């Protein structure tokens, strides 16, 4: 009952987030001729994030990976992935993917119990595959355009639609819903951030060695991937992708 009351108390905020997506994204797309009209803001923010990553996030991730045994590292990653199944189930439901939503609920229930709070992924071995859905994708399926590319502080590459979607997903995540103590909640967010950064250490090395302009590479890769995800890997054929009118 406690969980239900918390979710109900935040439903209006979540619904207002969806409304905000309609208003902000609609305004942001008028007259735009390219996917990155805010580059003068995005590039300095990208540089800021890179400096933050170089001097704070990456050293923390390297230290975390050095002292954390591989099985424990995988368990922590699975723990947070299990919590994500709650919002993934909700977004599959909002996209009318009822079978996938039921599978997500089953995954969460099984991994939270038999999988010891998700530290073990028992559900995958039982045939319940992991899905990747978020509110940004759901809004895209509903016809909301992506809007301009946007680099967020700390969080990195996004778009107007995905930034709004991130806020909505945040509000239904069990960490936000269940944890009342701010210190504990932010500690969990911190561990999650460092764990994810540790998982991307090899990827960052590839990026720096492969891209002449890392900013453009990240931007283009992000927009293409998000467009791909919105349509579940089968985007409509077009001569040129318009990220403002998906």
The 8 nearest C-alpha neighbors of each residue, nearest first, counted from 0:
[[1, 3, 2, 4, 5, 6, 7, 177],
 [0, 2, 4, 3, 5, 177, 6, 176],
 [1, 3, 5, 0, 4, 6, 177, 176],
 [4, 2, 0, 6, 5, 1, 7, 8],
 [3, 5, 7, 1, 6, 2, 8, 0],
 [6, 4, 8, 2, 3, 7, 176, 1],
 [5, 7, 3, 9, 8, 4, 10, 2],
 [8, 6, 10, 4, 9, 5, 3, 11],
 [7, 9, 5, 6, 10, 4, 11, 12],
 [10, 8, 12, 6, 7, 11, 13, 5],
 [9, 11, 13, 7, 12, 8, 6, 14],
 [10, 12, 14, 13, 9, 15, 8, 7],
 [13, 11, 15, 9, 10, 14, 16, 170],
 [12, 14, 10, 16, 11, 15, 167, 9],
 [15, 13, 11, 17, 16, 12, 10, 18],
 [14, 16, 18, 12, 17, 13, 19, 11],
 [17, 15, 19, 13, 14, 18, 167, 20],
 [16, 18, 20, 14, 19, 15, 21, 13],
 [19, 17, 15, 21, 20, 16, 14, 22],
 [20, 18, 16, 22, 17, 21, 23, 15],
 [19, 21, 17, 18, 23, 22, 24, 163],
 [22, 20, 18, 19, 24, 23, 25, 17],
 [21, 23, 19, 25, 20, 24, 26, 18],
 [24, 22, 26, 20, 25, 21, 19, 27],
 [25, 23, 27, 26, 146, 21, 20, 22],
 [24, 26, 22, 23, 27, 28, 21, 29],
 [25, 27, 23, 24, 28, 29, 22, 21],
 [28, 26, 24, 25, 29, 146, 23, 147],
 [29, 27, 146, 31, 26, 25, 243, 30],
 [28, 30, 31, 27, 26, 25, 243, 32],
 [31, 29, 28, 32, 27, 33, 26, 243],
 [32, 30, 28, 29, 33, 36, 34, 243],
 [31, 33, 30, 34, 36, 35, 243, 28],
 [32, 34, 35, 31, 36, 147, 242, 241],
 [33, 35, 147, 148, 242, 36, 243, 32],
 [36, 34, 148, 37, 38, 147, 33, 149],
 [35, 37, 38, 33, 34, 147, 31, 148],
 [38, 36, 35, 39, 40, 41, 147, 149],
 [37, 39, 41, 40, 35, 36, 42, 148],
 [38, 40, 37, 41, 42, 43, 36, 44],
 [41, 39, 38, 37, 42, 43, 44, 150],
 [40, 42, 38, 44, 150, 43, 39, 45],
 [41, 43, 45, 44, 38, 40, 39, 46],
 [44, 42, 46, 45, 41, 40, 47, 39],
 [45, 43, 47, 41, 42, 46, 48, 150],
 [44, 46, 42, 48, 43, 47, 41, 49],
 [45, 47, 49, 43, 44, 48, 50, 42],
 [48, 46, 44, 50, 45, 49, 43, 51],
 [47, 49, 51, 45, 46, 50, 153, 52],
 [48, 50, 46, 52, 47, 51, 53, 45],
 [51, 49, 53, 47, 52, 48, 54, 46],
 [52, 50, 48, 49, 55, 54, 53, 47],
 [51, 53, 56, 49, 50, 57, 55, 54],
 [54, 52, 50, 51, 57, 55, 49, 56],
 [53, 55, 51, 52, 50, 58, 56, 57],
 [56, 54, 52, 51, 58, 57, 53, 59],
 [57, 55, 52, 59, 58, 60, 51, 53],
 [56, 58, 60, 52, 59, 53, 55, 61],
 [59, 57, 61, 60, 56, 55, 62, 54],
 [60, 58, 62, 56, 57, 61, 63, 55],
 [59, 61, 197, 63, 57, 193, 58, 62],
 [62, 60, 58, 64, 63, 59, 57, 65],
 [63, 61, 65, 59, 60, 64, 58, 66],
 [62, 64, 60, 61, 65, 66, 67, 59],
 [63, 65, 61, 67, 62, 66, 60, 197],
 [64, 66, 62, 63, 67, 61, 68, 60],
 [67, 65, 63, 64, 62, 68, 61, 69],
 [66, 68, 64, 65, 63, 72, 69, 71],
 [69, 67, 71, 70, 72, 66, 64, 65],
 [68, 70, 72, 71, 73, 67, 64, 74],
 [71, 69, 73, 72, 68, 74, 67, 75],
 [70, 72, 74, 68, 73, 69, 75, 67],
 [71, 73, 69, 75, 74, 70, 67, 68],
 [74, 72, 76, 70, 71, 75, 77, 69],
 [73, 75, 118, 71, 77, 72, 76, 78],
 [76, 74, 78, 72, 77, 73, 71, 118],
 [77, 75, 73, 74, 78, 79, 80, 72],
 [76, 78, 80, 74, 118, 75, 79, 117],
 [79, 77, 117, 118, 75, 81, 76, 80],
 [78, 80, 82, 81, 77, 76, 83, 75],
 [81, 79, 77, 83, 82, 78, 76, 84],
 [80, 82, 78, 79, 84, 83, 117, 77],
 [81, 83, 79, 84, 80, 85, 173, 78],
 [82, 84, 80, 85, 81, 86, 87, 79],
 [83, 85, 87, 81, 82, 86, 103, 88],
 [86, 84, 83, 88, 87, 82, 89, 172],
 [85, 87, 89, 88, 84, 83, 90, 168],
 [86, 88, 84, 132, 90, 89, 85, 133],
 [89, 87, 100, 103, 91, 85, 86, 90],
 [88, 90, 86, 92, 87, 91, 93, 85],
 [91, 89, 93, 87, 92, 88, 133, 134],
 [90, 92, 96, 94, 100, 88, 93, 89],
 [91, 93, 95, 89, 90, 94, 100, 96],
 [94, 92, 90, 95, 91, 89, 137, 96],
 [93, 95, 91, 92, 96, 137, 90, 140],
 [96, 94, 92, 93, 97, 91, 100, 90],
 [97, 95, 91, 94, 99, 92, 98, 100],
 [96, 98, 100, 95, 99, 92, 101, 91],
 [99, 97, 101, 100, 96, 102, 91, 103],
 [98, 100, 102, 101, 97, 96, 103, 91],
 [101, 99, 88, 97, 103, 91, 102, 98],
 [102, 100, 104, 98, 103, 99, 97, 105],
 [101, 103, 99, 105, 100, 104, 127, 106],
 [104, 102, 106, 100, 88, 105, 101, 84],
 [105, 103, 101, 107, 106, 102, 88, 108],
 [104, 106, 102, 108, 103, 107, 109, 101],
 [107, 105, 103, 122, 109, 104, 108, 110],
 [106, 108, 104, 110, 105, 109, 111, 81],
 [109, 107, 105, 111, 106, 110, 104, 112],
 [110, 108, 106, 112, 111, 113, 107, 105],
 [109, 111, 114, 117, 107, 112, 113, 108],
 [110, 112, 116, 117, 108, 109, 114, 115],
 [113, 111, 115, 109, 114, 110, 116, 108],
 [112, 114, 109, 115, 110, 111, 121, 116],
 [113, 115, 110, 119, 117, 112, 121, 111],
 [116, 114, 112, 117, 113, 111, 118, 119],
 [117, 115, 111, 118, 114, 112, 110, 78],
 [116, 118, 78, 110, 114, 111, 119, 81],
 [117, 119, 74, 78, 77, 115, 116, 114],
 [120, 118, 114, 117, 121, 74, 115, 110],
 [121, 119, 122, 114, 110, 123, 117, 118],
 [120, 122, 124, 114, 123, 110, 119, 125],
 [123, 121, 125, 106, 124, 127, 120, 110],
 [124, 122, 127, 126, 125, 128, 121, 120],
 [123, 125, 122, 126, 121, 127, 120, 128],
 [126, 124, 122, 123, 127, 121, 128, 106],
 [125, 127, 123, 124, 128, 122, 102, 121],
 [128, 126, 123, 122, 125, 102, 106, 129],
 [129, 127, 123, 126, 130, 122, 102, 106],
 [128, 130, 127, 131, 123, 103, 106, 84],
 [131, 129, 132, 128, 87, 103, 99, 84],
 [132, 130, 87, 129, 133, 84, 228, 83],
 [133, 131, 87, 90, 130, 136, 91, 134],
 [132, 134, 136, 135, 90, 87, 137, 168],
 [133, 135, 164, 137, 136, 138, 90, 168],
 [136, 134, 164, 161, 138, 137, 133, 160],
 [135, 137, 229, 139, 134, 133, 138, 140],
 [138, 136, 134, 140, 139, 135, 94, 90],
 [137, 139, 141, 135, 143, 140, 136, 134],
 [140, 138, 136, 143, 142, 137, 141, 229],
 [139, 141, 137, 142, 138, 229, 136, 94],
 [142, 140, 138, 139, 143, 137, 94, 136],
 [141, 143, 139, 140, 144, 138, 245, 244],
 [142, 144, 139, 138, 141, 145, 21, 24],
 [145, 143, 244, 243, 245, 146, 142, 139],
 [144, 146, 160, 243, 242, 158, 159, 143],
 [145, 147, 243, 159, 28, 24, 144, 27],
 [148, 146, 34, 35, 158, 159, 149, 36],
 [147, 149, 158, 35, 34, 157, 146, 159],
 [148, 150, 158, 157, 156, 147, 151, 41],
 [151, 149, 156, 155, 41, 157, 44, 45],
 [150, 152, 155, 154, 149, 153, 156, 157],
 [151, 153, 154, 155, 48, 44, 150, 47],
 [154, 152, 155, 48, 151, 51, 52, 47],
 [155, 153, 151, 152, 156, 150, 157, 48],
 [154, 156, 151, 150, 153, 152, 157, 48],
 [157, 155, 150, 149, 151, 218, 154, 221],
 [156, 158, 149, 150, 161, 162, 148, 155],
 [159, 157, 148, 149, 161, 160, 147, 162],
 [158, 160, 146, 162, 161, 147, 24, 163],
 [161, 159, 145, 163, 158, 162, 135, 164],
 [160, 162, 135, 164, 158, 163, 159, 157],
 [163, 161, 165, 159, 164, 160, 158, 157],
 [164, 162, 166, 160, 161, 165, 20, 159],
 [163, 165, 135, 134, 161, 167, 162, 166],
 [164, 166, 162, 168, 163, 167, 161, 169],
 [165, 167, 169, 163, 164, 168, 162, 170],
 [168, 166, 164, 170, 169, 165, 13, 16],
 [169, 167, 165, 170, 171, 166, 86, 164],
 [168, 170, 166, 172, 167, 171, 165, 175],
 [171, 169, 167, 168, 172, 175, 166, 13],
 [172, 170, 168, 169, 173, 86, 176, 175],
 [171, 173, 169, 174, 175, 170, 176, 86],
 [174, 172, 176, 175, 177, 171, 82, 85],
 [175, 173, 172, 178, 177, 176, 184, 187],
 [174, 176, 173, 172, 177, 178, 170, 169],
 [177, 175, 173, 174, 178, 172, 5, 171],
 [176, 178, 173, 174, 175, 179, 2, 5],
 [179, 177, 174, 180, 184, 175, 176, 183],
 [180, 178, 181, 177, 184, 176, 175, 183],
 [181, 179, 183, 182, 178, 184, 185, 177],
 [180, 182, 184, 183, 185, 179, 178, 186],
 [183, 181, 185, 184, 180, 186, 187, 179],
 [182, 184, 186, 180, 181, 185, 187, 178],
 [185, 183, 181, 187, 186, 182, 178, 180],
 [184, 186, 188, 187, 182, 183, 181, 189],
 [185, 187, 189, 183, 188, 184, 182, 190],
 [188, 186, 190, 184, 189, 185, 191, 183],
 [189, 187, 185, 191, 186, 190, 192, 184],
 [188, 190, 186, 192, 187, 191, 185, 193],
 [191, 189, 187, 193, 192, 188, 194, 186],
 [190, 192, 188, 194, 189, 193, 187, 195],
 [193, 191, 189, 195, 190, 194, 188, 196],
 [194, 192, 196, 190, 60, 195, 191, 197],
 [195, 193, 191, 197, 196, 192, 190, 198],
 [196, 194, 198, 192, 197, 193, 191, 199],
 [195, 197, 193, 199, 198, 194, 60, 192],
 [198, 196, 60, 194, 199, 195, 200, 193],
 [197, 199, 195, 196, 200, 194, 201, 202],
 [200, 198, 202, 196, 197, 201, 203, 195],
 [199, 201, 203, 197, 202, 198, 196, 204],
 [202, 200, 204, 203, 199, 205, 198, 197],
 [201, 203, 199, 205, 204, 200, 206, 198],
 [202, 204, 206, 205, 200, 201, 199, 207],
 [205, 203, 201, 207, 202, 206, 208, 200],
 [204, 206, 202, 208, 203, 207, 209, 201],
 [207, 205, 203, 209, 204, 208, 210, 202],
 [206, 208, 204, 205, 209, 210, 203, 213],
 [207, 209, 205, 206, 210, 204, 211, 203],
 [210, 208, 206, 207, 205, 211, 213, 204],
 [209, 211, 213, 212, 206, 207, 208, 216],
 [212, 210, 213, 209, 208, 216, 207, 215],
 [211, 213, 210, 214, 215, 216, 217, 207],
 [214, 212, 216, 210, 215, 217, 211, 207],
 [213, 215, 217, 216, 212, 218, 45, 42],
 [216, 214, 218, 217, 213, 212, 219, 220],
 [215, 217, 213, 219, 214, 218, 220, 212],
 [218, 216, 220, 214, 215, 219, 221, 213],
 [219, 217, 215, 221, 216, 220, 214, 222],
 [220, 218, 222, 216, 221, 217, 215, 223],
 [219, 221, 217, 223, 218, 222, 216, 224],
 [220, 222, 224, 218, 219, 223, 217, 225],
 [223, 221, 225, 219, 224, 220, 226, 218],
 [224, 222, 226, 220, 221, 225, 219, 227],
 [223, 225, 227, 221, 226, 222, 220, 228],
 [226, 224, 228, 222, 227, 223, 221, 229],
 [225, 227, 223, 229, 224, 228, 222, 230],
 [226, 228, 224, 232, 225, 229, 230, 234],
 [229, 227, 231, 225, 230, 226, 232, 224],
 [230, 228, 136, 226, 231, 227, 139, 140],
 [229, 231, 234, 233, 228, 232, 227, 226],
 [232, 230, 228, 233, 229, 227, 234, 226],
 [231, 233, 227, 230, 228, 234, 229, 226],
 [232, 234, 230, 231, 235, 227, 228, 236],
 [235, 233, 230, 227, 232, 236, 226, 231],
 [236, 234, 237, 233, 230, 245, 240, 227],
 [235, 237, 234, 238, 233, 240, 239, 230],
 [238, 236, 239, 240, 235, 234, 241, 245],
 [237, 239, 240, 236, 241, 235, 234, 242],
 [238, 240, 237, 241, 236, 242, 235, 245],
 [241, 239, 242, 237, 238, 245, 244, 223],
 [240, 242, 243, 244, 245, 239, 34, 33],
 [241, 243, 244, 145, 245, 240, 34, 146],
 [244, 242, 144, 146, 145, 241, 28, 245],
 [245, 243, 144, 242, 241, 145, 143, 146],
 [244, 144, 242, 243, 241, 145, 142, 139]]
